[in-house]
Amino acid sequence: MARLKDLYKSKITSKLREKYGYSSPMAIPRLQKIVVSMGVGKAVQDKKYLDNAIKDMTVITGQKPLICAAKKSVSNFKVRQDDKTGLKVTLRKERMYEFLDRLINLAIPRVKDFRGLNPSGFDGHGNYSMGMDEQSAFPEIDPARIETQQGMNITFVTTAKTDDEARDMLKLFGMPFKTN
């Protein structure tokens, strides 16, 4: 079993229950899924960018990404309808906890000039989104092999009703939020 899943079951649920006074164990917020997405607009000009991004995302998440196509043509960006411009992976269960563990303990500490995660990344319904500027922060990626730096968006979808509940849960997991 994943280390953070054990932590959630043994400590986090009891701390959240104590703080918010949930009557049912099913009311305690939990992490439903993590969605990792990457925009590869450069793939329109050169298909090797898409191949490299697929390899990197597969290594980082442990799951093959879904290729997303443009819904509309945009002449300013030289994008046509159905051009492959993005990737996404939805992580659940064990893979989700393993990715979260690697993100918190390995990738985030390797980010240059890191001062904490932005606490305003919550959407009002208990979900949190953050961005990473480069994929080389993950230890699975060899920095010498990278041809172009590629950023990614990471969204944590929770069952929390409010942002405060979700923030407290993510803090208990070890997410380093910025303090004012």
N, C-alpha and C positions, 0 to 999 in steps of 0.2 A: 504494500500500500504506500502511496505517496506520503512524504514527510509532512507536507502542509495539510493534507487531508486528515492525518492523525491529529495534528495540532488543532484543526478546526473542531473535530469531534470531541477532543479531550478538554480543551481550554476555552476556545473562542466562543462556543455556544453557551457555556456557563456564564462567561463574562457579559455577553450580550443580553442574556436572559435576566441577569442580575441588574444590569443598568436600565433596561427598558421594560422589565416586568412582563415578559411574554407569558401567556397562560398555556399556550400549546407549543410543543417542540417544532411543529410545522410553521409556526409564525416567525421563528428565528430566521433572519436573513441568511442567504447562502449564495455562493457564486454559481450561476447557471452555466455560463459559457464565457470564453474569451475569443474575440474575433480579431485576427491580425490581418491587416490589409496593406497593400503596397501599390502605389500608382507608378506605372511604367510607361509614361507618355513617349519616352524616347524609342520605345519599341516600334512605333509607327515608321520611323526612318530606318531602323536597323533591328532585325529580329534577334540578334545575339543578346541584346539587353533583356529581352523577355526570357530567353533561355537561362541566362545568368541569374536573373531574379527568381526564377522557378527553383533553380538549384539551391540558392541561398535560403529561400523561405522553407524549402523542404528540410534542409539541414537544421534550421533554427527551430521549427515547430514539430518536426518528426512526422509530418503529414503532407501529402501532395496538395498544392493549392489549386483552387478553382480559378480558371482564367475568366476575367470579366471583359466584356466588350462595350464599346461606346454605344449609347442609345441614340445619340443624335450626331449629325455631322456639324463640326465647328470649323469654319474656314480659317479663322484667326490662329487656331492651334494646329492647323493642317491635319485634322482628325476627321475621318469619314465614319459613317455609321457602320457598326460591326467590326471596327478595328479593335484589336486586343490591346487594352490600355491599363489593365489592372489585374491584381491577384488578391485572393482572400482565402483565409483558412479559419474555420470555426472549430475551436478546441473544446471538448467536453470531458468530464470524468477524470480519469487518471492522467491523460495527456495534458489536460488543463492545469492540474495541480503541479505537474512536473515542469511545465513551461513557466508558471508563476514563480516557482521556487528558483529556477535559473534566472528569471528576469530580476527578481528582488535581490538575490544574493550574488549573482555574477555579472549580469549585464549593466544594471543601473550604476553600481559602483565604478564601472570602467568608463562611464561617460565623462568626457573632459568638462571641467568647470561646473560640475553638478552641484546645485544648491538646494535640491529638493524638488519634488513634483508639484506642479501647479494645483492648488486645492480648488480652483474654480473650474476644473474639467468635468464637473458633475452636471447631468442634464435635467435635474429636478425630479427625476423618478428613481434615483438610486443607482444609476449607471455611470461609470467613469471612463473617460477617454483620455489617452495621452499619446504623444508622438515621440518617436526616436529619430534623430537626424541621420544616423548611419547604422548599417547592419553590422559593422565591425565591432560593436560593443559586445556582441555575443561571442563567447569563447570558441564556438564551433566553427566560426568563419575565420579563415586565414587571411589576415590583412594584406599579405603580399600578393594574393591571388585576385584581389578586388580590382576591377577595371574602372568602375564608376561607383561613387557612394550612392546608396539608395536608402531613403528614409522609409519609415513604416508607421502606421497608426495602430494602436492597440486599444480595444474597447472591452471593458469588464462589465458584463451584464449580470446584475444581481436581482434577487427577489425582494430587496429592501424597498420599503414604501417611501422613505425620505432619503435625502442626501446625507444627513447626519448619521443615520443608521449604517449606510453603505460606507461612509468615511471611517466610522469606528471599526467596522468589520475589516476593511482593508488595512487600517493601521495595525490591528491585531495580527494580521498576516505578516506585517513588516514593511508595508509600503512607506517609503520615506517622504511624507508630504512636507511642503515648505511651511514654516511657522512664521507668523508676522511679527 
